[in-house]
Amino acid sequence: MTKITVYDSMDAPSTGGTSLKGKLPYGVVYQDLVEVLGEPTFLPDDSGDGKVNFEWVVEFENEFGEVKLFTVYDWKTPSPEWSKENTGTIEQAEEWGDGSQWHVGGEYYAGDFIEFLHNTILGE
C-alpha cells in the first residue's frame, strides 16, 4: 500500500544532497498539490536564494515498502502569485515546453512517486 507523509517546516528532514529527478506533468497545478499534499512545507520567504516559492517535503512509501524522501517545488518562476495561477497549466506547456515547472527532487529514482501524484491528481 502506498503511503505519503508531508512534513511541515518545523519537522522537515534535511533535503541536502537532493537533485532534480523529474517534473510533474502539465495539468497538475498548485491547488491540486495543496488538495493532495496539504499546505507547502516551505513558503516564498523560506527560500534562501529566491529560486523556489513553494516546496513540499514528502516521505513516500511505495507498494514494495521502500521509503524515499522527495521534494516538490516550483523552480525559477516569476513570483509566488504566478506559480499559484500558472505553474503546471496546460497553457504553460507551449511556453515552457520541456515539462511543467513543478519539479521533483530527491536522491533516488522518482518515477513511482511522480506516477502516484499524476494518477492521484489527474485520475489517469
N, C-alpha and C positions, 0 to 999 in steps of 0.2 A: 504494500500500500504506500502510495506517495504521501509525503508529509513535508510541509514547509513551516519554518519558524522565521518570522521577521523581527529583527531587533530594533529597539529604539536607541536613540543616541547615547543613553546612559549605560547600556549594557552590550553595545555592539563590539564584537571582537575586532582585532586589527585586520585590516584588509591589505596591509603592506605586502608587496610581492605579487599582487594580482595584476592581471593584464587583460586586455580585450580578448574575449573568446568568441564573440558573435554579436549579432544585433537582432532585436525583435523585429518581426515582420511589420510592414506597413498595415495600418488598421488598428494597431494597439496604441492607444492614446493615454495621456496622463490619468484621466478619470477611470479608465479601465484598470490601470495599475493600482490606483487607490482602492477601488472596489475589491480587488483580489488580494492585494498585499497590505492594505491599510495606508496610513499616512507615511510619507517617506521617513527613513531613518535620519537623514541629514537634509537640511534646507539650504537655500542660497547663501545665507550668512555663514554657514559651516565650512564652505569650500575655501581652502587657503589660497588657491591660485585662480579662483573665479571661472574655472573651466567647466564646473559642474554646478547645476542649480538644484537638482533633486537626485537623491540617491537612496536606494533601499539596500540594506544588508540582509541577505536571506540565506538561511541554512536549508538545504534541500536534501531530503532523503528519498532516493528513487525506489522503484519497485523491488530492487535487489537488496535494499537495506544499506546502500552506500550513502554516506552523508558527506556533502560538499558545501562549501561556502561560496556564494556568488554575490555580486552586486549588480543592480540595475540602475542605470543613470543616464541622464541626458549629457551630451558632450558638445561643448562649444556652440551652444545656441545663443541667439541674440540677447535673450533676457528670460527671467523666470516666467513672466506672463506669456511670452512667445511659446515657451516649452509647454505650458498648460494648454494653450489653444491649438498649437500646430504640430508639435513633435509626434511623429508616427502616423499622421493622417495620410490617406490615400493620395490626396492632392500634393502632399510633400514629395511623393515618390518621383514626380517629374523634375522637381528642383534638386533633390539630393541624390537621386539615382542609385547609389550603391548600398542602400539599406537604411532603415529607419535610424534616427538619431537617438533612439533608446538602445544603449549599449549594454552588453552583459559582460562583466568581468569576473575573473576567477583564476585559480591556479590550475584547473583541470578542464577537460573537455566539457562543454556546456550544452551540447545538443539536446540531451534529455531534459534539461531544465528549460531551455528555450521552447522545446516542443510542448512541455507541460503548460507553460504560460500561454503559448499560442492556442492550444486546444481548450484551455480553461476560459480564455478571454474571447476568442473568436469562434469557439464551438466547432472546430474542424478536426 
